[in-house]
């Protein structure tokens, strides 16, 4: 069970974390609303491919990855959003869209843009659409082995209902 892997890891590291159950929610914005937490506290995972290798980018709920800026920050030429079919097998017991942001537990690099409130708490999916883990941001950064990248996100805008079928393209180009 992926949550068990995550919980065992956090317990072995002897860090405080808190589990919060909530109504089923599928978007980061819905989770933040349901749990009454700040969008800047809630982390979401965006799966990318760098030279055809999977990696994750951890960003606040209300941000989007700027792929062009990420290319510059990482000094790579080939980067794209990963499709669900390309990564879902790496997280066999996680619900799609609820991947915990600990790439190293799954053999992946974890990139993070330092736009979270420094020294604050971070919250993220615990492998399901009904539970969040809360922990100290500095503990998370240390334990998740994140690679910090500068200037690779932008604040999101609301995507209208008519744009929903084109959401992936809008997010990638935003």
Secondary structure, DSSP 8 states (H G I E B T S, - for coil): -HHHHHHHHHHHTT--EEEEE-S---SHHHHHHHHT--TTTBEEEEEEEETTEEEEEEEETTEEE-HHHHHHHHT-S-EEE--HHHHGGGGTTS-TT---S-GGGGT-EEEEES-S-TTSEEEEE-SSSSEEEEEEHHHHHHHTT-EEESS-EEE-----GGGGGGHHHHHHH-
